[in-house]
Amino acid sequence: MSSIREIVIRQFKGKGKGKTALKHLTAINTMKHAFMVNPTTQVLNCDSKYLWLTKSVLLEGMPQVYDKESAEATVNRLSSHLHKSILHNKQYQIDPKQRSKAEFFAQGLLQDILRIFWSLNPLDQHPYMTKASLAYRPSVAAYWTRGNEIFQIEDHPSYVLRCKYPLGKFAEPMKDEINPTSYLPVGDLGLFKRQIHLINFPGYKIGNPLPYIHTQIIIDRKSCTREQTIARGVMSAFAQLVSHAMHKDYKLGQALEHPLCCQSIITNGQQFTFMCYQLNTLNTNPSWKGLVNMAWASDSMNLFYDNSDEGISINDECLQYISQFLINKPVPFKKLKKSVASPEIAVE
């Protein structure tokens, strides 16, 4: 039986292809100087910089995979109960206007949304809900290379919904030319090197029967602009999918045979932003050519409006996005088709 050391060395060496295997890592528990990436950032133009860091492109609109008609029934079920939930949380939870304590309000509201959704939707129409798990603030860690430097990220999303099968791809993988401008980790990204043990952990342990991420919900009170919100969503989804891919024996420098997808809901309790991310490749070098990862983001919108005279009014558009995300069905493996035709190495 191979030792853990031999397994790790074989994973990092790949198949002997020096161009695609990560040359830096050759032994278990190797300490390296790596740039620590914070999921939240306030640097200027942080969205474009984090897109470059993850070799991603932000596409217009949202993926054309959601059926608005099927979400109408879910919206109608949620609307009346959600109105009562908002009133209850505003009455008994911390005032959302108090920025430092508003996370308690957001947590109570999101828990009610998930509880109402699971209680009112018929399971025969959404069978994946019978075999799904919800994790609270799981630890997620991933590392990758960009511009011949090593980067490490550790994240703790508020809620992560996992299921047995992965989500279907949002779009066909594409090749694009990322902005050839390279960013300096220290001067442009505000990152600093630390000597650390490189960690890759997808937020669940080996043998978990529900390993695939469906939707992650991030309570974010630090992102004040749309640029910061997009950067937060891109980096968190990238960390989730990269850690999962490497946990499933995908190797740095390879293209994925089946793209991995993730839905993200970023909120401060009242304002919501919905994002989709599709990981197509772990080959983040060369710096700007080849297969790229893809991201989509909606406009920021309020879930409800608090009118002192008329009371609380719910935004149906925001509620429809929530419904579309939660009823999006995973795709069993037998229905997945090979979707990457790339000169990069694909995982067997």
N, C-alpha and C positions, 0 to 999 in steps of 0.2 A: 504494500500500500504506500502510495506516495506521501511524503511528509508535507506538512503545511508549507514549509519553505519551498519545496520543489514546485508545488502547485502555484504559489505566488510568482515564482521566477518564470515558470512557463507562461503564465498569463501575461506578464509584462513583456516578455520577449516576443510574443506573438508567434508567427510562423517563420521567423528568420528574415522577415522583410525589414530591413533597416530603415526604410523610408516611412513606414507606417507604425512601427512599434515604438514605444516610448523608451528612449535610450537611457534616460536618467535613472530609472528605477530597476534595480537588479536583485534586491534582497528584502526580506520581510523586516519590518521595524526600522527601515532606513530613514534617518533624519535628513531633511533637506531644507534649504532656504527657499521658502515659498511666500508669495504675496497672499495675505489674508483678505478675502473679499467680504465686505459687509453687505447683506441683502438690501439694506436701506442706505441711501446716500443723498447728499445735498450738493454734489459737485455740479458745475455748470454743464449743460447739455448731457446730463447723465444718461438719458435714454439712448442716444446714439452711441455713447461710449460703452454702455453695457451690452448693446446689441453687437458692437464690434468685438467685445471681449468674449462673447459666446458664439461668434460667427453666425449671427442671426439677421434676418431682415424683417421689418415690420410692414405688413401688408395692409391695404386699405379695407375697411369694413370688417365683417365677421365671416367665418367660413360658411359656405352654402350647404351645410349638412343638417341644419335644424328645421324641423317642421313646425311652423307657427300654429297650424290648425290643431295638431295633437296637443299643443301646450295650452290651448284655450280652456279645456275642461279643468286642467290643473290650476290655472289662474283663478277660475271661478271658485274652486274649492278652497283655495288659500286666502282669498281676498277678505271674506267676512271674519274668519278666525284670526287673521293677521292683524286686522284693525283692533281687535280686543287685546291682542298680545302687545301691540305698541303702546296702547293706553296703560296696560298693566305695568310694563317695564318703565315707562316714564313716571308712573306714580310711585313705584316701590324701589326702583333701581336708582343708581347715581345719576344725577342730572347730566345729560350728554354734553351740555355746554361747558362743563368743567373738564377741560382737556386732559388733565393728568389722571382723572378717574373714570373717563368715559368708556374704558374697555369693559367695565362691568355691565354697562348698558348694552354694548354691542354683543357681548357673549350671551346675555339673556335673550336678546332678540334673535340671534342666529340659532340658538338652541331651540327656540320656539318654532322657527321656520322649518327646521329639519324634523322636529317632532310632528308638526302638523302635516308636513308632506308625507311622512311615513305612515301616519295614521289614516289619512283620507284617500290616498291613491290605491286603487285596486291592484293587488299583487299579481293577478293574472295578466294584467297589461304591462307591468314592469317587473318581470320575474327576477331581474338581477338584484332587486332590493331585498329579497329573502336571503341572499348570500353576499352581504356587504358588511364592511366594518368601518367604524368611525374612530379615528385616533385623535387624541387631544394633545397638541403641542409635541409631536414626535421629533426626535433629533434626526436631522438629515445632514449628511456631509458628503462632499464630492471634491475631486481635484481633477485638473486638466491642464493642458499647456496651450499657450497662445504667445506668438512672437518669441519662441524659444525661452519662455519663462514659465514657471510652475505657479498655478493658482489653486488656492484651497478656500472652500466656503463651508460654513456651518450655519444651518438655518433651523428655525422652529416655527413652522406654520401653525396657525391656531387650530385648524381642523383639517384632517385629511380623510377623504372617503375613498376606500379601496374595495376592489371587487376581484372576482376570479379571472376575468378576461379583460384584455386591454380595450381601450376605445378605438374605434375605427379611425383611419387617417382623415384629417381635415381637408387635405388637398394632395395632389401629386407632388412628390419631391421635386425641387427645382434647383437649377444651378444659376448662380448670380455672381456678380462682381461686387464684393463688399468694398466700401470706401477704402481705397488703398492707403489712406492716412493712418499711420500707426500711432497709438497713444502710449505715452510713457506712464507706467504704473504709478510712479511716485508723483510726478508733476501734474498729470492730466486726470488720473483716476483717484488720487488721494490714498493710495495703498502703500503699505510698508511690509518689508520682508521680516519673517520670523523663522527661526529654526524649529521645525515641528516634525512630528510623525505624520506622514500623509495618511488621511483617513477617508475611506469610502463606506458610507453606511446609508442605506435607502430608507431607514425609518421603520423597518420590520426585521425580524430575525429569520434565520434560515429555516425553511420548512413551512413558512406561513402560507396557508392555502388561498389567501386573498392578497396577492402581492402587487396587483396592478393599480396604479392611481387612477381614480376617476375624476375627482374634483377636490381642489384644496381651497380653503377659505382662510384669508389672511386679514386679521384685524390690524390695521395700520393707521396709527395716529401721527406718525412722523412725516409722511409724505404729504407735502402741502401743494404741490403742483402736479399737472398731468405727466410731465417728464419724469418726476420722481416716482409716481405711481407705476408707470410703464416699466421703468428700470427695476422696481421692486418685483413686479410680476414676472418679468423675463428671467431675472436671476433666480428667483425661487423655483419656477417651473424647470429651468435648466438644471438646477441642482437635483431636483427630484428625479428627473428622467435620466441624467447621466449616472447618478448613483445606482438607479435600478438597472440600467443597461450593463454597467460594469459588474453588478452583483449577479447578473445572468450570464457572465463570462464573455460579454462583448469587450473588445479591447480598444484602447485609445489608438486613434489613427485609422479606424475602420468606418465604413458606411454601414448603416443598419439595413438588414434585409427587409424588415417590417418597421416602419416609423413608429415611434412611441409618442403618444399624445397626452396632454394634460389640460384640464380646464381650471381656471383660477378666478376666484371672486375676491376682490380686494375692497375692503370697506372700513369706514370709521364708525359704523353704526347707523349712519343716515345716508351717506353718499356711497354709491357702489360703482365699481369699474369691473367689467367682465373681460377676461383675456383667455385666449387659446394659444397653446404652444405645441409645436410639432418638432421633435428631435429626429433629424434625418441622418446625421453623421456625428461621429466622435473625432473626425479628422479636422481639428481646428487649426492645423498648419497645412499648407502655406497660409500666409496671413489673409489673403483676400480672394483666392480662386477656388473653383470647384463647388461641390454640393454644399448647400447652406441650410441652416435651421430656420424655421418660419414661426412668426408670431402675429397675432391679431389682437386688437384692443377696441373695445367699444368706447363711446363717449361716457364721461362720468355723469351719473344721474342720481337724484335723490329717490330713495324708496318711499318716503312720505314727506308731506309738507304740513307743518304745524301752524294752522291759521287760528289765531285767538278767537275770532268770531265764529268761524265755521267748523272748528275742530280739526281733526286730522284727516287728510285726504291722501290716499295711496296712489302711487304712480304705477299705472298698469304696465307701462313699457318695461320698467325695472322688474316688476313681478314676473313678466313674461320671460325675461332673460333668465331669472332664477329657475323658473319652471323648465325651460328648454335645457338648461345645463343639467338639472337633476334627473330628467327623464331620458337623457341621451343614453342609448343602450350600448353596452359593450359588445364587441364582436368576437364570437368564438374563433379559436385558432383555425378550424377547418374552413372558415370563410375568408381568412386572410390570404391575399395573393401577393406574390412577389412584386414589389413596386419600385425597386431601385435598379436602374441600369446604369452603372457607374464604373469608370476605370479604377475607382478605389476598391479596396478589398472588402467584400461583404462577409458577414458572419455566417458560418455554415450551421 
